[in-house]
Amino acid sequence: MNANTIITTAPSKLTGYCEFQLGNFSFSRDEYFVYVRWPAPATGTQTTHVMSADAFLRAMMRDVAWGFFYGQVNFDAVFGTTNLYGQVEVYAGAFNPAYASNKLALKETFDTPIVMATFKAILDDWTNKGFDPFAAPEETGTAWLGQKNGHNREAIDRARATCRRMPGLKGDAPLRTDDSGYPVNRAFRDVSQDEPVVMAEPGFENEVSAFNLFKFLSRSDVTWNPSITSVCKESLFCPTTEEYILPIKHGNDRVEWFLQLSDEITWDVESKETGMPRAKLTMRPGDVACMPADIRHQGFSHKRSMLLVWENANPELPKLYASGKLPINPIAF
């Protein structure tokens, strides 16, 4: 484990942005681009990878908000993180055949709080006023404002919606209303805002409940950010609204189930280890798909859509899949 703490430079006199160091990785940005640099272990030569600033910030926002999620969060085909649950592996080129075969890849492992603090500091410094890395492009400003221009801490500190059992129950996550600051999104103005009528027997008011999931999702102010709206032991329903491009390529360490609730999403499915194409999938309302435990996937939604993601949060699953004790697919045809 590399135990280095966060290292930052003073703001650049040219751009106003700070540079950050995490182990042997350094991160810097200018008006348009982010630069990730690392020494190639075999040669010691410095390797530089360039990403558009908006794409990098959208990806990092999800990595932070999801707590590094399940398995891999690939920012693109080169850079990303793997959740080791207590530690995080940061890598560049490790799952890219060209980098790996030329010995240009680097992987380093850190305690989770160190990576989280570093990534939060980067988000805070590099997210300019008016740019929301959680929102669809039409709903936010631009990441490209020349030199450093303020902050948008309200956006990057937005808490992920989670519940203990189900939203609306006493003491649980609140439902979304105009009064709570969640107006209906422009794409969902035709979604009914009625709530179901629940008549519970006396004494069971806190045990029997229901809410309008479509209304809940119609008021989402973020994209590609699953809310937890149902918890039953280790079974989680995580619905979300999707528009434009999923900012990361998610590499699974368990099986994921998708249920398309509205509109349409196209998925590019690739090998988790190499990034080689495996499938292209178009999902329309009512379609159900299983993402195997050995792939990475990225979605594209030309219109804001609703998707239900079903997750199994059993912490033993990564070991079971890695050891071959569980098949990578839930069914063999």
C-alpha positions in Angstrom: 0.0 0.0 0.0 1.2 3.5 -0.8 0.5 5.7 2.2 1.2 9.1 0.6 -1.1 11.8 1.6 -2.5 14.5 -0.7 0.1 16.9 -2.2 -1.0 20.0 -4.0 0.8 22.9 -5.6 0.0 26.5 -5.4 -2.5 27.7 -8.1 -0.8 28.1 -11.5 -0.1 31.8 -12.3 -1.2 31.0 -15.8 -4.5 29.2 -15.3 -5.3 29.5 -11.6 -5.7 25.7 -11.1 -3.8 23.7 -8.6 -1.9 20.5 -9.4 -2.4 17.4 -7.3 -0.2 14.4 -6.5 -1.4 10.9 -5.4 1.5 8.5 -5.0 3.2 8.5 -8.4 0.2 10.0 -10.2 0.1 13.7 -10.8 -3.0 15.6 -12.0 -3.1 19.0 -13.6 -5.5 20.9 -15.9 -5.6 24.0 -18.1 -8.4 25.8 -19.9 -9.5 22.7 -21.9 -7.7 19.6 -20.8 -6.8 17.4 -17.8 -3.3 15.8 -17.8 -2.7 12.6 -15.8 1.1 11.8 -15.6 2.9 8.8 -14.2 6.3 7.1 -14.5 6.3 3.9 -16.5 7.6 1.3 -13.9 9.8 -0.6 -16.5 11.6 2.5 -17.9 10.9 5.3 -15.4 10.0 7.5 -18.3 7.1 10.0 -17.7 3.8 9.0 -19.5 1.1 11.6 -20.0 -2.6 10.9 -20.7 -4.9 13.8 -21.8 -8.7 14.0 -21.3 -11.2 16.8 -21.9 -11.8 18.6 -18.7 -15.6 18.2 -18.7 -15.4 14.4 -19.4 -12.8 14.0 -16.6 -14.9 16.0 -14.1 -18.1 14.2 -14.9 -16.3 10.8 -14.4 -14.6 11.9 -11.2 -18.0 13.2 -9.8 -19.5 9.7 -10.2 -16.4 8.0 -8.7 -16.7 10.2 -5.6 -20.5 10.2 -5.3 -20.6 6.4 -5.6 -17.8 5.7 -3.1 -15.9 4.1 -6.0 -18.9 1.9 -6.8 -18.6 -1.9 -7.4 -15.5 -2.9 -9.3 -14.0 -0.6 -11.9 -14.8 3.0 -12.7 -13.0 3.6 -16.0 -12.8 7.3 -16.7 -12.0 6.3 -20.3 -9.9 3.6 -22.0 -6.8 4.4 -20.0 -7.4 5.9 -16.5 -9.6 4.6 -13.7 -10.1 3.1 -10.3 -10.9 -0.3 -8.8 -12.8 -0.6 -5.5 -11.1 -3.0 -3.2 -13.5 -2.1 -0.4 -11.3 -0.4 2.2 -8.7 0.4 -0.4 -8.8 1.8 -3.9 -6.5 0.8 -6.8 -5.7 3.7 -9.1 -4.5 2.6 -12.5 -3.4 4.0 -15.8 -3.1 1.8 -18.8 -3.4 -1.4 -16.8 -6.6 -2.5 -18.7 -5.5 -1.1 -22.1 -3.6 -3.7 -24.2 -1.4 -1.1 -25.9 -0.2 0.5 -22.7 0.2 -2.8 -20.9 2.1 -4.5 -23.7 4.5 -1.6 -24.0 5.1 -1.6 -20.2 3.6 1.9 -19.8 0.9 0.9 -17.3 0.9 1.7 -13.6 -1.3 0.5 -10.7 -1.0 1.8 -7.1 -3.2 1.0 -4.1 -4.2 3.5 -1.4 -6.5 3.5 1.6 -9.9 4.7 0.5 -10.0 7.9 2.5 -6.8 9.1 0.9 -8.1 8.7 -2.7 -11.5 10.2 -1.7 -9.9 13.2 -0.1 -7.7 13.8 -3.2 -10.5 13.4 -5.7 -12.8 15.7 -3.7 -10.0 18.3 -3.6 -9.6 18.1 -7.3 -13.3 18.4 -7.9 -13.5 21.4 -5.6 -10.6 23.2 -7.3 -11.3 22.3 -10.9 -15.1 22.7 -11.0 -15.8 26.3 -12.1 -18.8 28.4 -11.1 -21.9 27.3 -13.1 -20.6 23.9 -14.2 -22.4 21.0 -12.7 -20.6 17.7 -13.4 -23.8 15.7 -12.3 -26.2 17.4 -14.8 -27.0 16.9 -18.5 -25.2 19.3 -20.8 -28.3 21.4 -21.5 -28.7 22.0 -17.7 -25.3 23.2 -16.8 -22.6 25.7 -17.7 -19.3 24.8 -19.3 -16.2 23.4 -17.8 -14.3 25.6 -20.2 -14.2 29.1 -18.7 -10.6 29.8 -19.4 -8.8 30.5 -16.2 -10.0 29.4 -12.8 -13.4 31.0 -12.1 -15.0 30.3 -8.7 -16.5 27.1 -7.4 -19.7 25.1 -7.5 -19.6 23.4 -4.2 -23.4 23.1 -4.0 -23.3 20.8 -7.0 -20.3 18.7 -6.1 -21.4 18.2 -2.5 -24.8 17.0 -3.5 -25.7 13.9 -1.5 -26.7 10.7 -3.3 -30.3 9.8 -2.6 -30.4 6.7 -0.4 -32.9 5.0 1.8 -32.9 2.5 4.7 -36.0 0.7 3.4 -38.0 3.0 1.0 -38.5 6.7 0.5 -41.6 8.1 2.3 -41.5 5.9 5.3 -41.3 7.6 8.7 -37.7 8.5 9.4 -36.5 7.4 5.9 -35.5 9.3 2.8 -38.0 12.0 1.9 -40.0 12.1 -1.3 -39.3 14.7 -3.9 -41.7 17.7 -4.2 -41.6 21.3 -5.4 -41.4 22.3 -1.7 -38.2 20.3 -1.3 -36.6 21.9 -4.2 -37.1 19.2 -6.8 -39.2 20.6 -9.7 -40.3 18.2 -12.5 -37.5 17.9 -15.1 -38.1 19.4 -18.5 -38.1 15.9 -20.2 -40.8 14.5 -17.8 -43.6 17.1 -17.8 -46.1 14.4 -19.0 -45.3 12.2 -16.0 -48.2 11.8 -13.5 -47.5 13.4 -10.1 -50.2 11.5 -8.3 -49.2 9.4 -5.3 -50.9 6.1 -4.5 -53.4 5.9 -1.7 -52.3 3.6 1.2 -54.8 2.5 3.8 -52.8 0.6 6.5 -54.4 -1.2 9.4 -53.9 0.7 12.7 -50.5 -0.1 14.1 -48.9 -0.8 10.6 -48.6 2.8 9.4 -44.8 2.6 9.4 -44.7 -0.8 7.8 -47.0 -0.5 4.8 -46.2 2.3 2.3 -46.0 3.1 -1.4 -44.8 6.0 -3.5 -44.9 7.0 -7.2 -41.5 6.0 -8.5 -42.1 7.7 -11.9 -42.8 10.9 -10.0 -39.7 10.5 -7.9 -37.5 10.0 -11.0 -39.2 12.8 -12.9 -37.8 15.2 -10.3 -34.3 14.0 -10.5 -31.8 16.9 -10.9 -28.9 14.6 -11.8 -28.1 12.1 -14.6 -26.4 8.7 -14.4 -26.5 8.6 -10.6 -28.5 5.7 -9.2 -30.7 6.5 -6.2 -31.3 3.7 -3.7 -35.1 3.5 -3.4 -35.6 0.0 -2.1 -33.6 -2.0 0.4 -34.4 -5.7 1.2 -31.4 -7.3 2.9 -28.7 -7.2 0.3 -31.0 -6.5 -2.7 -31.0 -2.8 -3.8 -33.2 -1.1 -6.4 -31.3 1.8 -7.8 -33.3 3.7 -10.4 -31.8 6.7 -12.2 -32.4 9.1 -15.1 -30.1 9.0 -18.0 -29.3 11.6 -20.7 -26.3 12.1 -23.0 -23.4 9.7 -22.2 -22.6 7.7 -19.0 -19.4 9.5 -18.1 -17.6 6.3 -17.1 -17.2 2.8 -18.4 -18.3 0.6 -15.4 -16.3 -2.6 -15.1 -18.5 -5.0 -13.1 -17.3 -7.2 -10.2 -20.8 -8.8 -9.9 -23.9 -9.3 -12.1 -26.0 -6.2 -12.6 -29.7 -6.2 -13.9 -31.1 -3.4 -15.9 -34.9 -2.7 -16.5 -35.7 0.1 -19.0 -38.6 2.1 -17.6 -38.9 4.7 -20.3 -37.4 5.9 -23.6 -34.2 4.3 -24.9 -30.6 3.6 -24.0 -27.9 2.1 -26.2 -25.1 0.3 -24.4 -21.6 -0.5 -25.6 -20.4 -3.6 -23.8 -16.7 -4.5 -23.7 -14.3 -6.9 -22.1 -13.4 -5.7 -18.6 -9.8 -6.7 -19.0 -9.0 -5.4 -22.5 -11.8 -3.1 -23.5 -12.4 -5.1 -26.7 -16.0 -4.8 -27.9 -18.4 -7.6 -26.8 -21.9 -6.4 -27.7 -24.0 -3.4 -28.5 -27.4 -3.4 -26.9 -30.5 -1.1 -27.4 -33.0 -1.1 -24.6 -36.6 0.2 -24.9 -39.4 0.4 -22.3 -39.9 -3.0 -20.6 -36.6 -4.5 -21.8 -34.6 -6.3 -19.2 -30.9 -7.0 -19.5 -28.2 -8.6 -17.4 -24.7 -7.2 -17.4 -22.2 -10.1 -16.7 -19.6 -9.9 -14.0 -16.7 -9.8 -16.5 -17.6 -6.8 -18.7 -17.4 -3.0 -18.7 -20.3 -1.0 -20.2 -21.2 2.6 -21.2 -24.6 4.0 -22.0 -25.9 6.6 -24.5 -29.3 8.2 -24.2 -30.4 10.8 -26.7 -33.4 11.8 -24.6 -33.7 11.7 -20.8 -34.8 8.2 -19.9 -35.6 6.2 -16.7 -33.6 3.1 -15.8 -33.9 0.7 -12.9 -30.6 -0.9 -11.8 -30.9 -3.9 -9.6 -27.8 -4.5 -7.5 -26.8 -7.3 -5.1 -24.7 -5.6 -2.4 -23.4 -8.9 -0.9 -19.7 -8.1 -0.1 -18.6 -11.6 -0.8 -19.5 -11.5 -4.5 -16.2 -10.2 -5.9 -14.3 -13.1 -4.3 -16.9 -15.6 -5.4 -16.7 -14.4 -9.1 -12.9 -14.1 -9.1 -12.5 -17.6 -7.7 -14.9 -19.1 -10.2 -17.3 -20.3 -7.6 -20.1 -18.2 -9.2 -20.6 -18.1 -13.0 -20.2 -14.7 -14.6 -23.7 -15.0 -16.1 -26.8 -15.8 -14.0 -28.0 -18.3 -16.6 -26.4 -20.5 -19.2 -28.2 -21.0 -22.5 
